[in-house]
């Protein structure tokens, strides 16, 4: 059984796009996959279901106990279990409380951290180091499966980013180029969910990108 939490440095990095792409890529391989969503979000869960055919389950550490979260996770788990985080990895209602990081700690999930690499090269090393070694006395040390860069401009750009991972001793699991056709439309009030054909096209494109640019073998997938 493989478990992952997909997180990002901040909102807008491509968490949902990568999540639905990974979900669909695994379904193409006939892998039994279960999606989850950190927090009470009701829109991303619908994208998840469209991508893999399984109802996505909300996991909210603010309103439920750690014991209940573990029970729910165990109840729904399948061969592969993917939790999409919310906002930035450590963003909660009170510092990291209620954040993706807290959920990863409660469920002991390795984190796939997405970094938006647009207009940035080796400076990514400082970001990676900060996220993977954040000093916080009351937060358990998280496990990081690796980094996936989004919005990569070229092979040369990717080489700087891979060096940043190498120098911070964190696996680089993928460099996804700038693919505007993969961007999910504005989700204000969920209106983007009306155009199912367009969303299906985005899901297929995201899955193609995951299959081409993400090292699934390194994740055991």
LOVEXZA-15823 format. One line per 5 residues: number of its first residue (from 0); their letters; for each residue x, y, z of N, C-alpha, C, O. Coordinates in Angstrom, 3 decimals, m for minus. Example, Ala and Ser with C-alpha at 12.3 -4.5 7.8 and 13.67 -1.06 7.14 Angstrom:
# LOVEXZA-15823
0> AS> 13.190:m5.690:7.800:12.300:m4.500:7.800:13.200:m3.300:7.800:14.236:m3.319:8.465 | 12.850:m2.250:7.080:13.670:m1.060:7.140:12.900:0.030:7.870:13.409:1.138:8.039
# end
This chain:
# LOVEXZA-15823
0> XXXXX> 0.843:m1.190:0.000:0.000:0.000:0.000:0.875:1.235:0.000:1.796:1.345:0.810 | 0.596:2.175:m0.907:1.354:3.414:m1.011:0.477:4.575:m0.572:m0.657:4.712:m1.029 | 1.004:5.412:0.316:0.279:6.571:0.828:1.104:7.829:0.594:2.314:7.833:0.818 | 0.444:8.909:0.137:1.138:10.172:m0.089:0.228:11.343:0.244:m0.993:11.258:0.112 | 0.843:12.435:0.675:0.145:13.708:0.788:0.789:14.676:m0.187:1.991:14.931:m0.111
5> XXXXX> m0.006:15.217:m1.106:0.492:16.170:m2.090:0.293:17.573:m1.524:m0.834:18.013:m1.297 | 1.399:18.258:m1.302:1.375:19.595:m0.709:2.119:20.561:m1.622:2.662:20.168:m2.655 | 2.134:21.824:m1.228:2.821:22.840:m2.019:3.345:23.927:m1.099:2.988:23.994:0.077 | 4.191:24.769:m1.649:4.727:25.878:m0.866:3.665:26.934:m0.612:3.721:27.647:0.390 | 2.695:27.038:m1.521:1.611:28.012:m1.380:0.498:27.643:m2.351:0.670:26.765:m3.196
10> XXXXX> m0.642:28.314:m2.231:m1.737:28.089:m3.163:m1.322:28.510:m4.570:m0.513:29.422:m4.741 | m1.879:27.842:m5.569:m1.606:28.208:m6.949:m0.411:27.521:m7.562:m0.002:27.865:m8.670 | 0.161:26.548:m6.858:1.335:25.836:m7.391:0.950:24.672:m8.298:1.784:24.173:m9.053 | m0.302:24.237:m8.229:m0.730:23.130:m9.070:m1.049:21.855:m8.324:m0.967:20.770:m8.900 | m1.416:21.958:m7.038:m1.730:20.759:m6.256:m2.867:19.947:m6.877:m2.752:18.735:m7.064
15> XXXXX> m3.958:20.629:m7.192:m5.120:19.914:m7.718:m4.821:19.317:m9.083:m5.209:18.183:m9.364 | m4.137:20.068:m9.931:m3.805:19.560:m11.259:m2.934:18.318:m11.161:m3.185:17.325:m11.844 | m1.911:18.368:m10.315:m1.046:17.201:m10.160:m1.808:16.035:m9.545:m1.615:14.885:m9.940 | m2.676:16.330:m8.579:m3.434:15.265:m7.924:m4.335:14.540:m8.911:m4.340:13.311:m8.966 | m5.102:15.301:m9.695:m6.009:14.642:m10.632:m5.230:13.931:m11.737:m5.667:12.896:m12.241
20> XXXXX> m4.082:14.484:m12.112:m3.256:13.816:m13.109:m2.723:12.498:m12.598:m2.696:11.506:m13.326 | m2.298:12.483:m11.344:m1.781:11.246:m10.750:m2.893:10.226:m10.563:m2.699:9.036:m10.811 | m4.061:10.692:m10.124:m5.195:9.788:m9.953:m5.565:9.110:m11.271:m5.769:7.897:m11.313 | m5.650:9.900:m12.352:m6.030:9.332:m13.638:m4.916:8.430:m14.187:m5.198:7.386:m14.776 | m3.661:8.828:m13.998:m2.553:7.998:m14.477:m2.565:6.630:m13.808:m2.277:5.622:m14.453
25> XXXXX> m2.893:6.587:m12.536:m2.948:5.310:m11.826:m4.147:4.483:m12.274:m4.053:3.261:m12.388 | m5.265:5.140:m12.525:m6.435:4.410:m13.027:m6.152:3.802:m14.396:m6.636:2.716:m14.715 | m5.370:4.505:m15.197:m4.985:3.958:m16.506:m4.180:2.660:m16.347:m4.198:1.791:m17.217 | m3.479:2.555:m15.221:m2.688:1.359:m14.945:m3.491:0.310:m14.171:m2.945:m0.696:m13.719 | m4.808:0.566:m14.025:m5.696:m0.341:m13.281:m5.279:m0.500:m11.822:m5.443:m1.564:m11.226
30> XXXXX> m4.738:0.578:m11.260:m4.376:0.584:m9.848:m5.579:1.046:m9.038:m6.243:2.013:m9.412 | m5.864:0.370:m7.942:m6.937:0.778:m7.041:m6.463:1.972:m6.226:m5.550:1.843:m5.411 | m7.081:3.145:m6.443:m6.600:4.372:m5.817:m7.746:5.087:m5.112:m8.858:5.165:m5.634 | m7.462:5.611:m3.916:m8.448:6.330:m3.122:m7.989:7.772:m2.897:m6.907:7.993:m2.353 | m8.800:8.760:m3.309:m8.442:10.157:m3.059:m9.010:10.671:m1.732:m10.081:10.258:m1.287
35> XXXXX> m8.264:11.577:m1.127:m8.692:12.290:0.075:m8.372:13.770:m0.112:m7.543:14.134:m0.946 | m9.039:14.621:0.674:m8.772:16.056:0.630:m8.629:16.592:2.038:m9.463:16.321:2.901 | m7.570:17.352:2.271:m7.353:17.993:3.564:m8.330:19.158:3.711:m8.373:20.051:2.865 | m9.117:19.144:4.793:m10.052:20.229:5.049:m11.425:19.958:4.474:m11.669:18.880:3.932 | m12.342:20.937:4.585:m13.748:20.745:4.208:m14.048:21.067:2.746:m15.216:21.228:2.392
40> XXXXX> m13.040:21.165:1.893:m13.233:21.542:0.493:m14.215:20.604:m0.208:m14.091:19.384:m0.098 | m15.195:21.167:m0.932:m16.193:20.348:m1.624:m16.040:20.386:m3.139:m16.759:19.679:m3.846 | m15.111:21.203:m3.654:m14.923:21.309:m5.097:m13.817:20.375:m5.574:m14.015:19.607:m6.515 | m12.655:20.439:m4.928:m11.553:19.567:m5.339:m11.945:18.099:m5.249:m11.496:17.286:m6.057 | m12.787:17.750:m4.263:m13.200:16.356:m4.126:m13.968:15.888:m5.367:m13.896:14.715:m5.733
45> XXXXX> m14.698:16.798:m6.013:m15.422:16.425:m7.226:m14.471:16.216:m8.398:m14.687:15.333:m9.227 | m13.416:17.031:m8.468:m12.373:16.785:m9.471:m11.757:15.410:m9.256:m11.530:14.666:m10.210 | m11.489:15.080:m7.998:m10.894:13.777:m7.691:m11.758:12.640:m8.215:m11.266:11.709:m8.853 | m13.052:12.731:m7.936:m13.962:11.660:m8.350:m14.021:11.544:m9.873:m14.075:10.438:m10.412 | m14.010:12.679:m10.562:m14.009:12.643:m12.017:m12.731:11.999:m12.551:m12.743:11.351:m13.598
50> XXXXX> m11.636:12.183:m11.828:m10.347:11.673:m12.306:m10.195:10.173:m12.122:m9.581:9.507:m12.955 | m10.752:9.628:m11.031:m10.486:8.216:m10.751:m11.727:7.368:m10.529:m11.625:6.147:m10.410 | m12.903:7.997:m10.471:m14.128:7.227:m10.303:m14.445:6.836:m8.887:m15.414:6.114:m8.654 | m13.652:7.292:m7.919:m13.887:6.998:m6.504:m14.262:8.279:m5.772:m13.686:9.337:m6.024 | m15.226:8.181:m4.866:m15.622:9.339:m4.077:m14.483:9.769:m3.164:m13.924:8.953:m2.431
55> XXXXX> m14.144:11.045:m3.210:m13.065:11.570:m2.382:m13.576:11.857:m0.973:m14.724:12.260:m0.788 | m12.715:11.645:0.011:m13.095:11.753:1.420:m12.365:12.933:2.062:m11.152:13.074:1.910 | m13.102:13.775:2.776:m12.499:14.911:3.471:m11.898:14.486:4.800:m12.484:13.696:5.540 | m10.716:15.024:5.090:m10.027:14.773:6.355:m9.686:16.122:6.966:m8.859:16.855:6.423 | m10.306:16.459:8.083:m10.163:17.789:8.671:m9.669:17.666:10.105:m10.411:17.245:10.991
60> XXXXX> m8.414:18.035:10.327:m7.830:17.894:11.661:m8.278:18.985:12.622:m7.992:18.906:13.816 | m8.977:20.003:12.125:m9.459:21.056:13.023:m10.700:20.602:13.782:m10.858:20.925:14.959 | m11.575:19.861:13.124:m12.871:19.524:13.711:m12.990:18.064:14.148:m14.013:17.670:14.708 | m11.962:17.267:13.901:m12.004:15.865:14.311:m10.718:15.490:15.030:m9.701:16.169:14.897 | m10.771:14.418:15.782:m9.616:13.988:16.566:m8.644:13.197:15.699:m9.037:12.647:14.670
65> XXXXX> m7.393:13.138:16.102:m6.436:12.298:15.367:m6.895:10.848:15.267:m6.711:10.210:14.231 | m7.488:10.328:16.331:m7.951:8.941:16.310:m9.026:8.731:15.244:m9.018:7.727:14.533 | m9.954:9.691:15.141:m11.012:9.573:14.135:m10.434:9.680:12.725:m10.860:8.949:11.831 | m9.477:10.573:12.514:m8.853:10.708:11.201:m8.196:9.402:10.777:m8.322:8.984:9.626 | m7.502:8.765:11.696:m6.851:7.488:11.377:m7.890:6.419:11.058:m7.693:5.609:10.153
70> XXXXX> m8.995:6.415:11.799:m10.049:5.429:11.552:m10.658:5.622:10.159:m10.882:4.653:9.434 | m10.923:6.880:9.795:m11.511:7.155:8.484:m10.534:6.780:7.375:m10.920:6.175:6.375 | m9.281:7.138:7.558:m8.266:6.821:6.545:m8.155:5.310:6.359:m8.092:4.823:5.230 | m8.131:4.582:7.449:m8.034:3.127:7.362:m9.289:2.513:6.747:m9.211:1.510:6.039 | m10.438:3.112:7.017:m11.698:2.579:6.505:m11.771:2.644:4.983:m12.294:1.732:4.342
75> XXXXX> m11.250:3.713:4.412:m11.387:3.921:2.968:m10.145:3.524:2.166:m10.197:3.498:0.936 | m9.046:3.219:2.829:m7.794:3.056:2.100:m7.863:1.929:1.077:m8.562:0.931:1.252 | m7.106:2.134:0.000:m7.005:1.151:m1.074:m5.530:0.875:m1.360:m4.669:1.137:m0.521 | m5.252:0.351:m2.530:m3.868:0.007:m2.886:m2.964:1.227:m2.841:m1.848:1.170:m2.324 | m3.456:2.329:m3.386:m2.744:3.607:m3.329:m3.708:4.653:m2.776:m4.872:4.709:m3.171
80> XXXXX> m3.208:5.481:m1.858:m4.038:6.498:m1.201:m3.356:7.849:m1.328:m2.211:8.020:m0.908 | m4.068:8.808:m1.913:m3.487:10.109:m2.195:m4.320:11.188:m1.516:m5.520:11.310:m1.763 | m3.672:11.963:m0.663:m4.331:13.067:0.032:m3.863:14.376:m0.596:m2.663:14.643:m0.653 | m4.802:15.190:m1.067:m4.430:16.514:m1.553:m4.479:17.494:m0.399:m5.479:17.580:0.314 | m3.398:18.230:m0.218:m3.318:19.208:0.854:m4.114:20.459:0.544:m4.861:20.517:m0.433
85> XXXXX> m3.939:21.466:1.400:m4.659:22.727:1.246:m3.676:23.881:1.449:m2.824:23.816:2.335 | m3.786:24.923:0.647:m2.918:26.098:0.731:m1.456:25.669:0.741:m1.089:24.718:0.050 | m0.605:26.363:1.523:0.770:25.926:1.674:0.863:24.835:2.728:m0.032:24.701:3.563 | 1.916:24.071:2.697:2.052:22.900:3.558:1.794:23.197:5.029:1.116:22.419:5.700 | 2.321:24.306:5.544:2.218:24.610:6.971:1.132:25.628:7.299:1.086:26.127:8.424
90> XXXXX> 0.261:25.949:6.352:m0.765:26.972:6.576:m1.994:26.372:7.249:m2.691:25.539:6.670 | m2.251:26.811:8.488:m3.420:26.350:9.229:m4.171:27.503:9.841:m3.872:28.665:9.566 | m5.143:27.190:10.670:m5.929:28.252:11.299:m5.163:28.915:12.450:m5.470:30.041:12.842 | m4.162:28.204:12.986:m3.295:28.738:14.034:m1.908:28.166:13.806:m1.607:27.048:14.223 | m1.065:28.947:13.136:0.231:28.443:12.663:0.010:27.181:11.817:m0.631:27.259:10.769
95> XXXXX> 0.518:26.038:12.243:0.363:24.817:11.457:m0.830:23.974:11.902:m1.073:22.918:11.317 | m1.578:24.400:12.912:m2.747:23.645:13.360:m3.820:23.632:12.264:m4.188:24.685:11.744 | m4.308:22.467:11.924:m5.294:22.328:10.870:m4.707:22.314:9.473:m5.448:22.321:8.489 | m3.391:22.295:9.373:m2.724:22.369:8.073:m2.503:20.984:7.467:m2.765:19.957:8.092 | m2.015:20.995:6.231:m1.622:19.752:5.572:m0.505:19.073:6.355:m0.463:17.846:6.446
100> XXXXX> 0.397:19.868:6.919:1.503:19.308:7.689:0.996:18.541:8.902:1.494:17.457:9.206 | 0.006:19.101:9.596:m0.535:18.402:10.760:m1.179:17.085:10.344:m1.028:16.075:11.031 | m1.894:17.090:9.224:m2.537:15.859:8.753:m1.494:14.825:8.363:m1.649:13.641:8.660 | m0.423:15.273:7.694:0.649:14.346:7.329:1.284:13.726:8.564:1.624:12.542:8.569 | 1.444:14.534:9.618:2.025:14.019:10.849:1.094:13.015:11.533:1.547:11.977:12.016
105> XXXXX> m0.195:13.320:11.575:m1.161:12.441:12.232:m1.240:11.087:11.532:m1.292:10.043:12.182 | m1.250:11.116:10.190:m1.400:9.887:9.420:m0.062:9.283:9.001:m0.027:8.244:8.342 | 1.037:9.930:9.382:2.386:9.462:9.039:2.530:9.287:7.530:2.949:8.234:7.050 | 2.176:10.338:6.793:2.223:10.296:5.338:3.472:11.000:4.814:3.789:12.100:5.267 | 4.181:10.396:3.878:5.270:11.115:3.222:4.706:12.213:2.332:3.652:12.043:1.719
110> XXXXX> 5.404:13.331:2.264:4.918:14.510:1.550:5.577:14.617:0.180:6.798:14.534:0.054 | 4.742:14.803:m0.848:5.217:15.204:m2.176:5.040:16.713:m2.250:3.911:17.203:m2.289 | 6.135:17.451:m2.269:6.050:18.913:m2.228:6.175:19.496:m3.632:7.161:19.269:m4.334 | 5.144:20.258:m4.026:5.163:20.919:m5.324:5.722:22.327:m5.148:5.313:23.072:m4.258 | 6.668:22.669:m6.020:7.273:23.998:m6.011:7.030:24.644:m7.372:7.397:24.081:m8.404
115> XXXXX> 6.423:25.807:m7.376:6.246:26.569:m8.615:7.582:27.222:m8.942:8.030:28.132:m8.245 | 8.212:26.743:m10.015:9.571:27.177:m10.336:9.612:28.343:m11.316:10.690:28.730:m11.767 | 8.476:28.898:m11.647:8.475:30.039:m12.576:9.289:31.190:m11.985:9.122:31.547:m10.819 | 10.167:31.763:m12.802:11.009:32.908:m12.404:11.928:32.566:m11.236:12.259:33.444:m10.440 | 12.342:31.318:m11.122:13.244:30.902:m10.044:14.086:29.734:m10.532:13.601:28.883:m11.278
120> XXXXX> 15.344:29.691:m10.113:16.208:28.574:m10.478:16.815:27.974:m9.208:16.119:27.298:m8.450 | 18.122:28.220:m8.970:18.774:27.588:m7.830:18.260:28.096:m6.486:18.485:27.448:m5.463 | 17.579:29.236:m6.464:16.978:29.711:m5.214:15.996:28.704:m4.648:15.643:28.772:m3.471 | 15.554:27.772:m5.475:14.682:26.705:m4.985:15.332:25.924:m3.859:14.636:25.345:m3.025 | 16.665:25.900:m3.823:17.368:25.167:m2.764:17.021:25.722:m1.386:16.840:24.966:m0.432
125> XXXXX> 16.930:27.044:m1.289:16.601:27.661:m0.002:15.176:27.332:0.413:14.902:27.094:1.589 | 14.277:27.318:m0.551:12.880:26.984:m0.253:12.766:25.537:0.196:12.109:25.241:1.194 | 13.406:24.637:m0.538:13.360:23.217:m0.190:13.947:22.983:1.197:13.376:22.255:2.009 | 15.090:23.605:1.462:15.721:23.434:2.774:14.806:23.928:3.882:14.681:23.282:4.923 | 14.166:25.069:3.663:13.281:25.615:4.680:12.091:24.724:4.956:11.739:24.492:6.112
130> XXXXX> 11.474:24.227:3.908:10.277:23.400:4.082:10.603:22.041:4.697:9.818:21.512:5.483 | 11.736:21.486:4.349:12.050:20.141:4.835:12.730:20.135:6.201:12.873:19.075:6.811 | 13.145:21.289:6.684:13.832:21.327:7.977:13.309:22.430:8.883:14.046:22.952:9.719 | 12.037:22.786:8.719:11.450:23.855:9.521:11.567:23.545:11.007:11.065:22.516:11.461 | 12.222:24.416:11.774:12.323:24.175:13.218:11.007:24.523:13.912:10.582:25.678:13.920
135> XXXXX> 10.385:23.533:14.479:9.117:23.753:15.179:9.032:22.715:16.287:8.815:21.534:16.018 | 9.201:23.144:17.515:9.341:22.207:18.628:8.123:21.314:18.832:8.253:20.177:19.287 | 6.925:21.831:18.493:5.727:21.052:18.773:5.160:20.353:17.541:4.075:19.775:17.614 | 5.858:20.393:16.424:5.426:19.686:15.224:6.397:18.560:14.914:7.590:18.817:14.748 | 5.927:17.319:14.831:6.826:16.204:14.508:7.507:16.418:13.155:6.924:17.006:12.244
140> XXXXX> 8.719:15.945:13.036:9.444:16.068:11.773:8.703:15.286:10.680:8.362:14.117:10.862 | 8.465:15.938:9.562:7.749:15.300:8.472:8.700:14.505:7.584:9.900:14.772:7.529 | 8.133:13.526:6.895:8.886:12.766:5.904:8.561:13.315:4.523:7.392:13.528:4.199 | 9.577:13.545:3.711:9.385:14.080:2.371:9.792:13.035:1.339:10.943:12.602:1.286 | 8.812:12.642:0.517:9.115:11.680:m0.544:9.944:12.335:m1.643:10.744:11.670:m2.301
145> XXXXX> 9.754:13.643:m1.842:10.524:14.346:m2.860:9.824:15.600:m3.334:8.766:15.980:m2.830 | 10.447:16.239:m4.326:9.986:17.509:m4.863:9.532:17.324:m6.307:10.179:16.628:m7.089 | 8.414:17.957:m6.648:7.978:18.044:m8.035:7.905:19.522:m8.399:7.173:20.293:m7.780 | 8.669:19.899:m9.404:8.665:21.289:m9.853:7.617:21.475:m10.946:7.477:20.637:m11.836 | 6.892:22.572:m10.866:5.904:22.923:m11.881:6.329:24.219:m12.558:7.117:24.985:m12.005
150> XXXXX> 5.809:24.461:m13.749:6.100:25.677:m14.505:7.590:25.787:m14.862:8.177:26.864:m14.763 | 8.189:24.677:m15.274:9.607:24.655:m15.649:9.752:25.124:m17.087:9.022:24.673:m17.970 | 10.715:26.049:m17.327:10.806:26.705:m18.622:11.617:25.994:m19.679:11.348:26.152:m20.870 | 12.622:25.201:m19.267:13.513:24.579:m20.250:14.326:23.483:m19.575:14.275:23.312:m18.357 | 15.073:22.746:m20.385:15.951:21.712:m19.835:17.034:22.336:m18.956:17.381:21.784:m17.912
155> XXXXX> 17.564:23.479:m19.372:18.583:24.165:m18.566:17.983:24.608:m17.228:18.606:24.465:m16.176 | 16.775:25.143:m17.287:16.076:25.521:m16.059:15.934:24.302:m15.152:16.180:24.390:m13.949 | 15.541:23.178:m15.717:15.377:21.951:m14.935:16.689:21.505:m14.311:16.690:20.966:m13.205 | 17.802:21.719:m14.996:19.095:21.291:m14.454:19.448:22.057:m13.183:20.014:21.478:m12.256 | 19.121:23.360:m13.122:19.350:24.142:m11.907:18.471:23.631:m10.762:18.914:23.535:m9.617
160> XXXXX> 17.230:23.308:m11.091:16.296:22.836:m10.068:16.722:21.479:m9.517:16.638:21.240:m8.312 | 17.175:20.599:m10.393:17.642:19.284:m9.946:18.874:19.417:m9.054:19.034:18.667:m8.091 | 19.747:20.379:m9.381:20.921:20.625:m8.544:20.492:21.133:m7.169:21.105:20.788:m6.158 | 19.441:21.952:m7.130:18.926:22.439:m5.851:18.456:21.274:m4.986:18.694:21.261:m3.778 | 17.794:20.303:m5.594:17.372:19.115:m4.845:18.572:18.302:m4.381:18.628:17.841:m3.241
165> XXXXX> 19.518:18.139:m5.277:20.712:17.355:m4.935:21.447:17.963:m3.746:21.867:17.243:m2.840 | 21.602:19.274:m3.745:22.360:19.941:m2.681:21.600:20.012:m1.366:22.199:20.268:m0.321 | 20.293:19.790:m1.400:19.506:19.755:m0.162:19.112:18.317:0.201:18.303:18.090:1.101 | 19.697:17.363:m0.511:19.505:15.935:m0.211:18.029:15.539:m0.220:17.559:14.797:0.643 | 17.323:16.050:m1.209:15.901:15.753:m1.371:15.667:15.272:m2.801:16.090:15.944:m3.741
170> XXXXX> 15.012:14.137:m2.993:14.817:13.624:m4.359:14.012:14.571:m5.232:13.009:15.134:m4.793 | 14.452:14.742:m6.460:13.665:15.449:m7.463:12.859:14.394:m8.210:13.427:13.513:m8.855 | 11.543:14.483:m8.121:10.678:13.462:m8.709:10.042:13.900:m10.019:9.337:13.119:m10.657 | 10.282:15.132:m10.422:9.715:15.562:m11.686:9.872:17.042:m11.942:9.918:17.847:m11.012 | 9.953:17.395:m13.220:9.992:18.790:m13.663:8.948:18.941:m14.759:9.178:18.556:m15.905
175> XXXXX> 7.805:19.502:m14.401:6.692:19.637:m15.339:6.781:20.996:m16.029:6.818:22.026:m15.356 | 6.814:21.013:m17.357:6.941:22.295:m18.065:5.672:23.126:m17.991:4.650:22.690:m17.459 | 5.759:24.317:m18.529:4.604:25.212:m18.551:3.602:24.716:m19.590:3.852:24.772:m20.794 | 2.480:24.237:m19.106:1.446:23.679:m19.978:0.132:24.408:m19.684:m0.649:23.950:m18.850 | m0.120:25.528:m20.351:m1.307:26.338:m20.041:m2.611:25.583:m20.212:m3.596:25.905:m19.548
180> XXXXX> m2.645:24.588:m21.083:m3.886:23.838:m21.293:m4.273:23.006:m20.078:m5.403:22.527:m19.993 | m3.342:22.829:m19.132:m3.613:22.042:m17.941:m4.182:22.868:m16.803:m4.576:22.311:m15.779 | m4.236:24.179:m16.956:m4.680:25.034:m15.863:m6.192:24.921:m15.669:m6.965:25.069:m16.615 | m6.600:24.655:m14.423:m8.014:24.536:m14.105:m8.645:25.930:m14.078:m8.080:26.844:m13.476 | m9.801:26.110:m14.716:m10.452:27.427:m14.719:m10.807:27.892:m13.314:m10.775:27.118:m12.357
185> XXXXX> m11.144:29.169:m13.213:m11.554:29.719:m11.922:m12.653:28.870:m11.312:m13.602:28.483:m11.993 | m12.519:28.578:m10.007:m13.489:27.706:m9.349:m14.438:28.499:m8.464:m15.054:27.930:m7.563 | m14.568:29.786:m8.699:m15.445:30.607:m7.868:m16.858:30.015:m7.853:m17.494:29.875:m8.897 | m17.328:29.677:m6.675:m18.649:29.081:m6.481:m18.830:27.756:m7.217:m19.952:27.280:m7.392 | m17.703:27.161:m7.650:m17.784:25.869:m8.310:m18.308:25.936:m9.731:m18.680:24.904:m10.290
190> XXXXX> m18.351:27.117:m10.336:m18.947:27.235:m11.663:m18.164:26.460:m12.713:m18.734:26.029:m13.716 | m16.860:26.276:m12.497:m16.064:25.575:m13.487:m16.450:24.102:m13.594:m16.107:23.445:m14.577 | m17.157:23.578:m12.601:m17.571:22.184:m12.636:m18.672:21.926:m13.656:m18.970:20.775:m13.974 | m19.276:22.990:m14.169:m20.376:22.817:m15.108:m19.894:22.236:m16.437:m20.614:21.465:m17.073 | m18.698:22.596:m16.855:m18.188:22.163:m18.149:m17.381:20.878:m17.976:m16.153:20.909:m17.894
195> XXXXX> m18.080:19.763:m17.921:m17.427:18.475:m17.668:m16.484:18.083:m18.788:m15.438:17.484:m18.535 | m16.834:18.409:m20.015:m15.974:18.042:m21.136:m14.625:18.745:m21.039:m13.583:18.142:m21.297 | m14.650:20.033:m20.663:m13.401:20.779:m20.527:m12.564:20.233:m19.379:m11.342:20.137:m19.490 | m13.218:19.873:m18.276:m12.484:19.328:m17.135:m11.879:17.974:m17.490:m10.748:17.677:m17.103 | m12.623:17.155:m18.221:m12.103:15.860:m18.647:m10.861:16.042:m19.512:m9.915:15.261:m19.417
200> XXXXX> m10.864:17.060:m20.343:m9.701:17.337:m21.180:m8.497:17.734:m20.315:m7.369:17.323:m20.587 | m8.743:18.531:m19.280:m7.668:18.928:m18.372:m7.128:17.715:m17.622:m5.916:17.571:m17.462 | m8.022:16.848:m17.165:m7.602:15.654:m16.437:m6.724:14.772:m17.321:m5.681:14.285:m16.884 | m7.152:14.572:m18.563:m6.366:13.744:m19.486:m4.996:14.374:m19.743:m3.982:13.676:m19.768 | m4.969:15.687:m19.933:m3.696:16.370:m20.142:m2.794:16.284:m18.936:m1.583:16.105:m19.067
205> XXXXX> m3.386:16.413:m17.748:m2.601:16.313:m16.521:m2.033:14.908:m16.354:m0.887:14.745:m15.936 | m2.830:13.896:m16.681:m2.356:12.515:m16.593:m1.222:12.268:m17.573:m0.239:11.609:m17.234 | m1.351:12.791:m18.780:m0.278:12.653:m19.770:1.013:13.280:m19.249:2.093:12.708:m19.398 | 0.893:14.464:m18.634:2.077:15.156:m18.107:2.703:14.374:m16.960:3.926:14.268:m16.876 | 1.876:13.827:m16.080:2.400:13.029:m14.965:3.156:11.809:m15.492:4.250:11.493:m15.025
210> XXXXX> 2.558:11.135:m16.465:3.203:9.948:m17.026:4.534:10.290:m17.701:5.467:9.487:m17.679 | 4.619:11.470:m18.294:5.814:11.849:m19.041:6.898:12.478:m18.173:8.087:12.257:m18.406 | 6.492:13.263:m17.168:7.477:14.084:m16.465:7.699:13.711:m14.996:8.651:14.204:m14.392 | 6.868:12.869:m14.408:7.013:12.500:m12.998:7.559:11.074:m12.902:7.110:10.175:m13.612 | 8.525:10.886:m12.019:9.162:9.590:m11.854:8.285:8.701:m10.956:8.494:8.621:m9.746
215> XXXXX> 7.320:8.051:m11.567:6.398:7.209:m10.802:7.108:5.987:m10.227:6.737:5.505:m9.157 | 8.123:5.481:m10.924:8.845:4.318:m10.404:9.540:4.617:m9.098:9.631:3.757:m8.223 | 10.040:5.860:m8.962:10.705:6.246:m7.711:9.727:6.270:m6.553:10.124:6.155:m5.394 | 8.444:6.419:m6.869:7.395:6.407:m5.836:6.829:5.013:m5.619:5.940:4.818:m4.790 | 7.341:4.056:m6.358:6.843:2.699:m6.233:5.517:2.495:m6.918:4.764:1.594:m6.550
220> X> 5.205:3.334:m7.934:3.915:3.283:m8.611:4.075:2.776:m10.048:3.090:2.665:m10.777
# end
